[in-house]
Amino acid sequence: MTNTDSVAERNREIVGRYWDALYAHDWDGIASFFTPEANYVDVGIGESGGGAYGPAQIVARLRLGLEPVPDHIHHDPVILADGHRVVTEHEEEWVFRTGERVMHPFVSVMELTEDGKIERWHDYSNMSNLIDNAPQWWLEHIAAGWQDLID
């Protein structure tokens, strides 16, 4: 195994552990995977300011959407790594507290630093799939924004 292969395998494993923390809604664990300057963006939704920056903003943003989703299930992820880039093709099942279910497929692209921290995370999905199928109370909840949730 070359050094490049071992870096890719290490990064693939790190991202796999990150997904485990995300689907467990382990907010402190999630924060530990990111660099202080990390950037998270849902590409294609016209985010002002370029998304969330740093662990506190990223976790606040994730909590906004996911805390009211008690069953958040990761289905059949395919995780591929090439050096410091890791791509995950996956589908999430969102089961809202009021019983609605949404299957939401997407691709996540992450870049990791030399020391194995996530510094860039861009999600590519059909966000209208989630918006069109989520309950109205959840849409109203996320409309408030994540900025007030920063610790």
Beta strands, then each sheet from edge to edge (+ up, - down):
strand 1: 34-43
strand 2: 52-53
strand 3: 71-82
strand 4: 85-95
strand 5: 101-112
strand 6: 118-125
sheet 1: 2+ 1- 6- 5+ 4- 3+
end
